[in-house]
Amino acid sequence: VYMDGKKEPYTTSEIIAECAGVTHHTIQELLRKHKADFESYGIIAFEMRKLDGRGRPMKIYRLNEQQATLLITYLKNTEPVRRFKMNLVKAFFEMREELSKFRMQRALE
C-alpha cells in the first residue's frame, strides 16, 4: 500500500497479481469485465510501464482501498489469495493509521 500526493492510500494491479499468485492478465480482465463496479468507488487510474525495453507497454492500474478490496473479493479463495486478503486489509489499516497521525501532527503545527 502506497500514498499518493493527496495522501490517499492505494495499491497497484501488479502488486495484487503478484501477492495473490495470479497473473496480471487475470487482474486486468476482472477490472475490464467489472469496470462499472470499480468506477463506482472512484476513477480507475493507470500508468503505462515498459517491460525491459521489449514488447508493448503494460497498463498498471492504481486502485484505492475500496477498489482493491472489491477486486480481491472477485478472486477465488485459494490459499495465496486468502493470505493476501489478510495482508492487504492489514496494510490499508496501518496506512490509514499513519495518515491519521500525520494529519493530527499537521493540525497541531
MDTraj code that builds the backbone (N, CA, C; nanometers):
import mdtraj as md
import numpy as np

residues = "VAL TYR MET ASP GLY LYS LYS GLU PRO TYR THR THR SER GLU ILE ILE ALA GLU CYS ALA GLY VAL THR HIS HIS THR ILE GLN GLU LEU LEU ARG LYS HIS LYS ALA ASP PHE GLU SER TYR GLY ILE ILE ALA PHE GLU MET ARG LYS LEU ASP GLY ARG GLY ARG PRO MET LYS ILE TYR ARG LEU ASN GLU GLN GLN ALA THR LEU LEU ILE THR TYR LEU LYS ASN THR GLU PRO VAL ARG ARG PHE LYS MET ASN LEU VAL LYS ALA PHE PHE GLU MET ARG GLU GLU LEU SER LYS PHE ARG MET GLN ARG ALA LEU GLU".split()
xyz = np.array([
    [0.0857, -0.1177, 0.0000],
    [0.0000, 0.0000, 0.0000],
    [0.0898, 0.1234, 0.0000],
    [0.0593, 0.2157, -0.0879],
    [0.1353, 0.3394, -0.1029],
    [0.0455, 0.4587, -0.0732],
    [0.1075, 0.5776, -0.0702],
    [0.0324, 0.7024, -0.0548],
    [0.0561, 0.7860, -0.1795],
    [-0.0495, 0.8492, -0.2298],
    [-0.0309, 0.9386, -0.3434],
    [-0.0122, 1.0809, -0.2925],
    [-0.0003, 1.1746, -0.3836],
    [0.0225, 1.3137, -0.3469],
    [-0.0883, 1.3741, -0.2629],
    [-0.2088, 1.3203, -0.2736],
    [-0.3220, 1.3705, -0.1953],
    [-0.3326, 1.2981, -0.0618],
    [-0.2320, 1.2171, -0.0322],
    [-0.2289, 1.1404, 0.0929],
    [-0.3425, 1.0398, 0.1015],
    [-0.3729, 0.9795, -0.0116],
    [-0.4728, 0.8730, -0.0159],
    [-0.4019, 0.7412, -0.0418],
    [-0.4301, 0.6393, 0.0383],
    [-0.3639, 0.5104, 0.0166],
    [-0.4129, 0.4417, -0.1107],
    [-0.3206, 0.3714, -0.1765],
    [-0.3559, 0.2952, -0.2967],
    [-0.2612, 0.1767, -0.3103],
    [-0.2971, 0.0834, -0.3947],
    [-0.2088, -0.0255, -0.4346],
    [-0.2221, -0.0415, -0.5852],
    [-0.1458, -0.1326, -0.6433],
    [-0.1490, -0.1479, -0.7887],
    [-0.1966, -0.2869, -0.8294],
    [-0.2425, -0.2950, -0.9522],
    [-0.2859, -0.4238, -1.0071],
    [-0.1693, -0.5214, -1.0123],
    [-0.0505, -0.4708, -1.0348],
    [0.0695, -0.5546, -1.0412],
    [0.0982, -0.6192, -0.9056],
    [0.0877, -0.5417, -0.7993],
    [0.1115, -0.5941, -0.6645],
    [0.0041, -0.6953, -0.6271],
    [-0.1207, -0.6648, -0.6589],
    [-0.2292, -0.7584, -0.6277],
    [-0.2060, -0.8911, -0.6992],
    [-0.1703, -0.8862, -0.8269],
    [-0.1457, -1.0097, -0.9023],
    [-0.0320, -1.0899, -0.8402],
    [0.0776, -1.0217, -0.8110],
    [0.1944, -1.0904, -0.7549],
    [0.1632, -1.1531, -0.6195],
    [0.1024, -1.0769, -0.5312],
    [0.0768, -1.1252, -0.3952],
    [-0.0350, -1.2290, -0.3887],
    [-0.1288, -1.2228, -0.4807],
    [-0.2394, -1.3188, -0.4811],
    [-0.2045, -1.4453, -0.5592],
    [-0.0890, -1.4441, -0.6256],
    [-0.0471, -1.5614, -0.7006],
    [-0.1278, -1.5853, -0.8268],
    [-0.1731, -1.4762, -0.8892],
    [-0.2460, -1.4866, -1.0162],
    [-0.1719, -1.4022, -1.1198],
    [-0.2072, -1.4197, -1.2457],
    [-0.1401, -1.3410, -1.3494],
    [-0.1952, -1.1986, -1.3517],
    [-0.1115, -1.1079, -1.3984],
    [-0.1572, -0.9699, -1.4116],
    [-0.2700, -0.9632, -1.5143],
    [-0.2637, -1.0483, -1.6142],
    [-0.3696, -1.0544, -1.7155],
    [-0.5051, -1.0862, -1.6503],
    [-0.5068, -1.1785, -1.5551],
    [-0.6306, -1.2131, -1.4833],
    [-0.6882, -1.0904, -1.4135],
    [-0.6012, -1.0139, -1.3486],
    [-0.6450, -0.8924, -1.2779],
    [-0.6999, -0.7912, -1.3781],
    [-0.6297, -0.7725, -1.4889],
    [-0.6754, -0.6779, -1.5911],
    [-0.8120, -0.7183, -1.6466],
    [-0.8318, -0.8466, -1.6697],
    [-0.9602, -0.8951, -1.7211],
    [-1.0735, -0.8666, -1.6223],
    [-1.0489, -0.8900, -1.4943],
    [-1.1511, -0.8608, -1.3929],
    [-1.1838, -0.7118, -1.3901],
    [-1.0809, -0.6281, -1.4000],
    [-1.1024, -0.4832, -1.3993],
    [-1.1827, -0.4388, -1.5215],
    [-1.1541, -0.4970, -1.6368],
    [-1.2292, -0.4620, -1.7580],
    [-1.3728, -0.5144, -1.7514],
    [-1.3880, -0.6387, -1.7089],
    [-1.5201, -0.7023, -1.7054],
    [-1.6154, -0.6307, -1.6098],
    [-1.5621, -0.5836, -1.4971],
    [-1.6456, -0.5214, -1.3937],
    [-1.6121, -0.3729, -1.3765],
    [-1.5750, -0.3086, -1.4866],
    [-1.5302, -0.1690, -1.4839],
    [-1.6274, -0.0774, -1.4094],
    [-1.7551, -0.0884, -1.4376],
    [-1.8548, -0.0007, -1.3736],
    [-1.8558, -0.0202, -1.2220],
    [-1.8382, -0.1443, -1.1769],
    [-1.8341, -0.1708, -1.0325],
    [-1.7194, -0.0935, -0.9683],
    [-1.6010, -0.1018, -1.0295],
    [-1.4830, -0.0361, -0.9733],
    [-1.4933, 0.1156, -0.9827],
    [-1.5504, 0.1652, -1.0920],
    [-1.5638, 0.3101, -1.1088],
    [-1.6640, 0.3705, -1.0116],
    [-1.7511, 0.2887, -0.9543],
    [-1.8441, 0.3420, -0.8541],
    [-1.7691, 0.3841, -0.7274],
    [-1.6433, 0.3417, -0.7144],
    [-1.5597, 0.3795, -0.5998],
    [-1.4517, 0.4791, -0.6383],
    [-1.4616, 0.5365, -0.7562],
    [-1.3653, 0.6374, -0.7992],
    [-1.3071, 0.6047, -0.9354],
    [-1.2322, 0.6994, -0.9876],
    [-1.1674, 0.6822, -1.1173],
    [-1.0623, 0.5725, -1.1053],
    [-1.0538, 0.4891, -1.2083],
    [-0.9505, 0.3857, -1.2103],
    [-0.8291, 0.4452, -1.2813],
    [-0.7314, 0.4880, -1.2029],
    [-0.6104, 0.5473, -1.2596],
    [-0.5176, 0.4362, -1.3084],
    [-0.4330, 0.4691, -1.4052],
    [-0.3354, 0.3711, -1.4530],
    [-0.2146, 0.4429, -1.5098],
    [-0.1072, 0.3676, -1.5256],
    [0.0118, 0.4177, -1.5930],
    [0.0598, 0.3091, -1.6883],
    [0.1258, 0.3505, -1.7943],
    [0.1818, 0.2555, -1.8901],
    [0.3283, 0.2356, -1.8529],
    [0.3688, 0.1098, -1.8383],
    [0.5055, 0.0791, -1.7979],
    [0.5690, -0.0135, -1.9014],
    [0.6883, 0.0252, -1.9492],
    [0.7610, -0.0585, -2.0453],
    [0.8218, -0.1772, -1.9733],
    [0.8245, -0.2900, -2.0416],
    [0.8800, -0.4128, -1.9862],
    [1.0177, -0.4397, -2.0454],
    [1.1213, -0.4097, -1.9716],
    [1.2591, -0.4393, -2.0134],
    [1.2887, -0.3980, -2.1571],
    [1.2282, -0.2906, -2.2034],
    [1.2540, -0.2390, -2.3365],
    [1.2013, -0.3243, -2.4504],
    [1.1239, -0.4291, -2.4179],
    [1.0718, -0.5170, -2.5224],
    [0.9199, -0.5145, -2.5208],
    [0.8634, -0.5407, -2.6347],
    [0.7189, -0.5569, -2.6426],
    [0.6406, -0.4312, -2.6131],
    [0.5105, -0.4523, -2.5988],
    [0.4200, -0.3409, -2.5709],
    [0.4256, -0.3040, -2.4232],
    [0.4025, -0.1768, -2.3942],
    [0.3974, -0.1368, -2.2534],
    [0.2793, -0.2037, -2.1826],
    [0.2934, -0.2235, -2.0536],
    [0.1883, -0.2875, -1.9745],
    [0.1117, -0.1802, -1.8970],
    [-0.0199, -0.1931, -1.8933],
    [-0.1046, -0.0995, -1.8195],
    [-0.1101, -0.1461, -1.6735],
    [-0.0633, -0.0598, -1.5822],
    [-0.0657, -0.0882, -1.4387],
    [-0.1718, 0.0021, -1.3762],
    [-0.2715, -0.0581, -1.3152],
    [-0.3810, 0.0173, -1.2541],
    [-0.3464, 0.0551, -1.1109],
    [-0.3871, 0.1764, -1.0712],
    [-0.3752, 0.2218, -0.9323],
    [-0.5143, 0.2171, -0.8712],
    [-0.5283, 0.1388, -0.7653],
    [-0.6596, 0.1166, -0.7048],
    [-0.6636, 0.1708, -0.5631],
    [-0.7712, 0.2433, -0.5321],
    [-0.7875, 0.2913, -0.3952],
    [-0.8320, 0.1739, -0.3068],
    [-0.8484, 0.2011, -0.1798],
    [-0.8805, 0.0942, -0.0849],
    [-1.0086, 0.0201, -0.1215],
    [-1.1132, 0.0938, -0.1562],
    [-1.2404, 0.0299, -0.1894],
    [-1.2287, -0.0537, -0.3168],
    [-1.1604, -0.0004, -0.4176],
    [-1.1436, -0.0737, -0.5432],
    [-1.0611, -0.2008, -0.5228],
    [-0.9532, -0.1899, -0.4458],
    [-0.8682, -0.3066, -0.4201],
    [-0.9437, -0.4119, -0.3402],
    [-1.0210, -0.3677, -0.2421],
    [-1.0991, -0.4611, -0.1612],
    [-1.2019, -0.5326, -0.2476],
    [-1.2705, -0.4578, -0.3328],
    [-1.3685, -0.5189, -0.4229],
    [-1.3005, -0.6192, -0.5161],
    [-1.1873, -0.5809, -0.5713],
    [-1.1162, -0.6694, -0.6635],
    [-1.0802, -0.8023, -0.5976],
    [-1.0284, -0.7985, -0.4766],
    [-0.9875, -0.9252, -0.4151],
    [-1.1074, -1.0111, -0.3766],
    [-1.2245, -0.9499, -0.3619],
    [-1.3430, -1.0337, -0.3365],
    [-1.3834, -1.1096, -0.4622],
    [-1.3417, -1.0612, -0.5797],
    [-1.3734, -1.1279, -0.7059],
    [-1.2779, -1.2435, -0.7369],
    [-1.1691, -1.2552, -0.6607],
    [-1.0731, -1.3637, -0.6829],
    [-1.1183, -1.4902, -0.6110],
    [-1.0804, -1.6050, -0.6640],
    [-1.1115, -1.7319, -0.5982],
    [-1.0336, -1.7401, -0.4675],
    [-1.0916, -1.8034, -0.3675],
    [-1.0298, -1.8109, -0.2352],
    [-0.9248, -1.9211, -0.2252],
    [-0.8210, -1.9115, -0.3068],
    [-0.7091, -2.0041, -0.2931],
    [-0.6301, -1.9640, -0.1690],
    [-0.5419, -2.0492, -0.1231],
    [-0.4627, -2.0172, -0.0037],
    [-0.3803, -1.8893, -0.0212],
    [-0.3085, -1.8708, -0.1350],
    [-0.2346, -1.7445, -0.1522],
    [-0.3265, -1.6223, -0.1527],
    [-0.4440, -1.6340, -0.2123],
    [-0.5384, -1.5214, -0.2170],
    [-0.5881, -1.4896, -0.0769],
    [-0.6200, -1.5906, 0.0008],
    [-0.6678, -1.5675, 0.1380],
    [-0.5607, -1.4981, 0.2219],
    [-0.4351, -1.5443, 0.2120],
    [-0.3257, -1.4799, 0.2869],
    [-0.3102, -1.3352, 0.2424],
    [-0.3171, -1.3134, 0.1099],
    [-0.3030, -1.1782, 0.0583],
    [-0.4158, -1.0882, 0.1060],
    [-0.5382, -1.1385, 0.1063],
    [-0.6518, -1.0594, 0.1547],
    [-0.6262, -1.0119, 0.2967],
    [-0.5786, -1.1014, 0.3812],
    [-0.5497, -1.0642, 0.5200],
    [-0.4408, -0.9572, 0.5258],
    [-0.3343, -0.9752, 0.4481],
    [-0.2241, -0.8792, 0.4484],
    [-0.2645, -0.7438, 0.3916],
    [-0.3473, -0.7440, 0.2876],
    [-0.3894, -0.6176, 0.2275],
    [-0.4779, -0.5381, 0.3228],
    [-0.5703, -0.6054, 0.3884],
    [-0.6562, -0.5373, 0.4860],
    [-0.5696, -0.4750, 0.5951],
    [-0.4735, -0.5511, 0.6447],
    [-0.3837, -0.5009, 0.7498],
    [-0.3042, -0.3799, 0.7004],
    [-0.2521, -0.3873, 0.5783],
    [-0.1715, -0.2780, 0.5241],
    [-0.2531, -0.1501, 0.5074],
    [-0.3765, -0.1610, 0.4596],
    [-0.4600, -0.0417, 0.4457],
    [-0.4926, 0.0182, 0.5826],
    [-0.5209, -0.0653, 0.6825],
    [-0.5491, -0.0125, 0.8156],
    [-0.4264, 0.0566, 0.8737],
    [-0.3080, -0.0025, 0.8543],
    [-0.1851, 0.0599, 0.9035],
    [-0.1601, 0.1930, 0.8340],
    [-0.1827, 0.1983, 0.7037],
    [-0.1609, 0.3220, 0.6296],
    [-0.2614, 0.4286, 0.6730],
    [-0.3842, 0.3881, 0.6972],
    [-0.4854, 0.4826, 0.7432],
    [-0.4465, 0.5390, 0.8807],
    [-0.3921, 0.4531, 0.9672],
    [-0.3478, 0.4979, 1.0993],
    [-0.2327, 0.5977, 1.0867],
    [-0.1375, 0.5695, 0.9973],
    [-0.0269, 0.6618, 0.9732],
    [-0.0781, 0.7954, 0.9206],
    [-0.1732, 0.7903, 0.8301],
    [-0.2316, 0.9112, 0.7736],
    [-0.3007, 0.9932, 0.8817],
    [-0.3713, 0.9267, 0.9701],
    [-0.4393, 0.9947, 1.0798],
    [-0.3386, 1.0643, 1.1710],
    [-0.2293, 0.9965, 1.2033],
    [-0.1240, 1.0565, 1.2868],
    [-0.0635, 1.1774, 1.2172],
    [-0.0392, 1.1650, 1.0871],
    [0.0184, 1.2738, 1.0090],
    [-0.0733, 1.3955, 1.0105],
    [-0.2028, 1.3725, 0.9901],
    [-0.2991, 1.4836, 0.9893],
    [-0.3092, 1.5497, 1.1259],
    [-0.3045, 1.4699, 1.2322],
    [-0.3094, 1.5261, 1.3680],
    [-0.1868, 1.6131, 1.3931],
    [-0.0709, 1.5646, 1.3507],
    [0.0529, 1.6389, 1.3695],
    [0.0487, 1.7702, 1.2921],
    [-0.0019, 1.7657, 1.1689],
    [-0.0127, 1.8870, 1.0878],
    [-0.1090, 1.9870, 1.1507],
    [-0.2169, 1.9378, 1.2113],
    [-0.3160, 2.0254, 1.2737],
    [-0.2577, 2.0962, 1.3955],
    [-0.1648, 2.0299, 1.4628],
    [-0.1040, 2.0883, 1.5819],
    [0.0021, 2.1921, 1.5479],
    [0.0525, 2.1900, 1.4260],
    [0.1583, 2.2846, 1.3862],
    [0.1044, 2.4207, 1.3539],
])
top = md.Topology()
chain = top.add_chain()
for i, resn in enumerate(residues, 1):
    res = top.add_residue(resn, chain, resSeq=i)
    for name in ("N", "CA", "C"):
        top.add_atom(name, md.element.get_by_symbol(name[0]), res)
traj = md.Trajectory(xyz[None], top)
